[in-house]
Amino acid sequence: MTTQTETTEYHYVTTIQMPGALINTRDGILTVPAGFTRAAAFKYLMDQLQDEYQTQISVLYFAFEPNQL
């Protein structure tokens, strides 16, 4: 028997700044299970950026909206 988990697709845009005034803006799609919070999504995405850049990052902008009009 297969149990289907309900998910929602979100589009995010984030701008971060790193030491040396380097700024990076990116966007993408994040599909999350029912009950996932905005705070959990933010932490998940920031942890990925922190792992990628291996340096201190400051968030300048963050948007997280359902990817459906």
The 8 nearest C-alpha neighbors of each residue, nearest first, counted from 0:
[[1, 2, 3, 4, 5, 6, 32, 33],
 [2, 0, 3, 4, 5, 6, 32, 33],
 [3, 1, 4, 0, 5, 6, 32, 33],
 [2, 4, 1, 5, 6, 0, 32, 33],
 [5, 3, 6, 2, 32, 33, 1, 31],
 [4, 6, 33, 32, 3, 7, 31, 34],
 [7, 5, 32, 31, 33, 4, 30, 8],
 [6, 8, 31, 30, 32, 9, 33, 5],
 [7, 9, 30, 66, 29, 65, 31, 28],
 [10, 8, 65, 66, 29, 64, 28, 30],
 [9, 11, 28, 66, 64, 27, 63, 65],
 [12, 10, 63, 26, 62, 27, 28, 9],
 [13, 11, 26, 62, 61, 25, 63, 27],
 [12, 14, 61, 60, 24, 25, 26, 62],
 [15, 13, 24, 60, 59, 23, 58, 25],
 [16, 14, 58, 59, 23, 57, 22, 56],
 [15, 17, 22, 57, 21, 56, 20, 58],
 [16, 18, 56, 21, 20, 55, 19, 22],
 [19, 17, 20, 21, 16, 55, 56, 54],
 [18, 20, 21, 17, 16, 22, 55, 56],
 [21, 19, 18, 17, 16, 22, 15, 23],
 [22, 20, 17, 19, 16, 18, 23, 15],
 [23, 21, 16, 15, 20, 17, 24, 14],
 [24, 22, 15, 14, 16, 25, 21, 13],
 [25, 23, 14, 13, 15, 22, 26, 12],
 [26, 24, 13, 12, 14, 23, 27, 11],
 [25, 27, 12, 11, 13, 24, 10, 28],
 [26, 28, 11, 10, 29, 12, 25, 9],
 [27, 29, 10, 9, 11, 30, 8, 26],
 [28, 30, 9, 8, 31, 10, 27, 11],
 [31, 29, 8, 7, 9, 6, 28, 32],
 [30, 32, 6, 7, 35, 29, 8, 33],
 [33, 31, 6, 35, 5, 34, 7, 4],
 [34, 32, 6, 35, 5, 31, 7, 4],
 [33, 35, 36, 32, 31, 6, 5, 37],
 [36, 34, 33, 32, 31, 39, 37, 40],
 [37, 35, 39, 38, 34, 40, 41, 33],
 [36, 38, 40, 39, 41, 35, 63, 42],
 [39, 37, 41, 36, 40, 42, 35, 43],
 [40, 38, 36, 42, 41, 37, 43, 35],
 [39, 41, 43, 37, 38, 42, 44, 36],
 [42, 40, 38, 44, 39, 43, 45, 37],
 [43, 41, 39, 45, 40, 44, 46, 38],
 [44, 42, 40, 46, 41, 45, 39, 47],
 [43, 45, 47, 41, 46, 42, 40, 48],
 [46, 44, 48, 42, 47, 43, 49, 41],
 [47, 45, 49, 43, 44, 48, 42, 50],
 [48, 46, 50, 44, 45, 49, 51, 43],
 [49, 47, 51, 45, 50, 46, 52, 44],
 [48, 50, 46, 52, 51, 47, 53, 45],
 [51, 49, 47, 53, 48, 52, 46, 54],
 [50, 52, 48, 49, 53, 47, 46, 54],
 [51, 53, 49, 54, 50, 48, 55, 56],
 [54, 52, 50, 49, 51, 55, 48, 56],
 [55, 53, 52, 56, 49, 17, 18, 50],
 [54, 56, 17, 57, 18, 53, 49, 52],
 [57, 55, 17, 16, 15, 54, 58, 49],
 [58, 56, 16, 15, 59, 17, 55, 14],
 [57, 59, 15, 60, 14, 16, 56, 61],
 [58, 60, 15, 14, 57, 16, 61, 13],
 [61, 59, 14, 13, 58, 62, 15, 12],
 [60, 62, 13, 12, 14, 63, 59, 58],
 [63, 61, 12, 11, 13, 64, 60, 10],
 [64, 62, 11, 10, 9, 61, 12, 65],
 [63, 65, 9, 10, 66, 11, 62, 67],
 [66, 64, 9, 67, 8, 10, 63, 7],
 [67, 65, 9, 10, 8, 64, 68, 28],
 [66, 68, 65, 8, 9, 64, 10, 7],
 [67, 66, 65, 64, 9, 10, 8, 7]]
